[in-house]
Structure formats: structure tokens, C-alpha cells
Amino acid sequence: MRLDEVNSIIGRKVVVKVPATSANLGPGFDTLGMALSYYDELEVEAVDAHDSIVEVIGEGQGDVPTGDDNLVVKSIAFTFAHFRQPMPGLRLKAHNYIPHGRGMGSSGAAVVAGIMAAKGLLDGLVEMSSGDLLEMATELEGHPDNVAPALFGGLTIAWQDENGPKHKKLFVHRGVSPLVLVPKNKMSTELARSLQPQSVPHDDAVFNVSRSALLIAALTQSPELLLAATEDRLHQSYRAAAMPETDAVITALRQAGHAAVVSGAGPSVLVLASDPAQRLAAAKLAAEKFPLWQPLMLAVDFKGATVITYRK
Ligand code: HSE
């Protein structure tokens, strides 16, 4: 039976599209995330072979592994194993646009791309709920704040209980206008996480509870509150010494009234402008003071990851 199952998907092709994400959004450390209109695209074919071969085009080309140790392939294999399905050989073409190591969710996108590719390849054979997708993606990524918006789109609140990770998707006020400023240098999430203290002062915890509650109101109803709502005392100051230019960009923008935060673990900066005119003003200020940083004016992606299956 196992062999029949492999044979039944040989020749199937899937095309997956996964959005970039920005996690934390200031005070919502390991909890809040937003999907952005900037995408990686993946083509996968199940073939009658024992191995997997990846062609990488764009970000990571010549850099990331192209065999079974590729993160997308590992994520596909993980999903097949999770549902006790025999793994076919794979031929992948990864069109990578999301910058690597910049805090825009590229590793979460790779994990989600693999899971969605497996979902597409196993279409009609295995049912995967949204809970299954989030559980697998969180296990592979380590925390749910990037993978939840990459999977489901929009603004997501992610949390874990004794039954695993959960999420709530929210729609964002139409005025909210994201700007991502991307530097040339990278930052390792592992290093950033190692700079976090084990415990924080109670006052700081209360400070972040207030700001992250306010942030949900600001992003969904009252964008004029975004500057106050994006203040943080849980992570950014602890990591600032490892990315001093990021700190300088955020300070300059916030002093001018813009809601700038570290995007994910950095070093990119996310500005959550309350309308397109404010975003343009922030982009102009950044271009004057930090001309080497690449500005990306993006929309909030409301769809999340998509997959199309082509049967042989
Ligand atoms: N919440 C995570 C962090 C996002 O800041 O470490 C990066 O993966």
C-alpha cells in the first residue's frame, strides 16, 4: 500500500506562495506578527527518485543547501512523516525574494512553504487542519509568531497552551501602512535570543502588557495610537548593542513621531504608519539619514500562504 501511495502522487506538481512576516511589532514579543505583501514562491514536483534536488533562485542562491538538508525539503519530509506518508523524490524550484537574516520571517516562510507543499502533494490523501499546520510549523520554527501570519495572513496573536500553539487572526485598519527598512547586514535570531534576560522587572512586564493590549486597538481601530502602542521594554533594549544602526534608525524615526520597531529579531526596522502620507514622510526621513537602507512600502497580506496542486 505504501508503494501505491507514493506512486499515486508521482508527477504531481504544486505551486506555493508564502508572505514575508514581521514578528513582535514592538511590545508583542513571541506573540504578535503581521503578514506582508512580499513573497517567496516555490514549485515542487514529486518524482520517481530517492533524493530531492533544489534549485534556488534569488535570495540564498549559492548559499543555502540544495539537497535533503534544505529547510524546505526538511519541512516537507517532516510533514510526510507526521502523517505517516512515504516520502517521494522531489524536484524543487525556490524563487526566493524575502531577504535572509533580516527579521522578515524568511526561515518561517521556508518552513511554511514546505508544509504547504506537502499539503498540496497529499491533497485528497490526507486532511490537514489549520491547527495541524500551525502545530507543525511551530515545532519546526521554535516559536509561532512568524509562522502564524505566514500561514494565515493578517495580524495574528499566537499563544501556546497545554494542547499546543493557537492563533487568532485579526483584520488591520485600512489606514495602517507598513514600511520595512532593510539594511545590508544580517542578524542571527539565535544571537538575538541569547541576549534576552531570564527575567525582567515587574514594572517592565506591566509596561508591555499595557502596550501590547493598546497595540491591538491601534492596529484594528485607532492607528493614531500606534506610536504609544509600539513602545517595548522586553526585548529591543537588550538586543540594541548587537545592532546599533537599527537602534539609531528607530530612535531617529520615533523622535520624528513615527511608530518604528525592530522587525522580528532584526536588524530590519518596521514602521507602522497610520496612513500612506505618514509612511511617505517616514520613508523620506529614512532615505535622507540612512540612504543605504532599502525601503519597502508594503501592504498587509490578508491571505497567508497559498498552494495550488496540479495533478498529472
Ligand atoms: N519573536 C522572535 C524573536 C522573532 O524576536 O526572537 C524572530 O524569530
Boltz pocket constraint, residues with backbone or C-beta under 6 A from the ligand:
constraints:
  - pocket:
      binder: B
      contacts: [[A, 23], [A, 24], [A, 29], [A, 30], [A, 31], [A, 143], [A, 145], [A, 146], [A, 189], [A, 192], [A, 193], [A, 235], [A, 264], [A, 265]]
      max_distance: 6.0
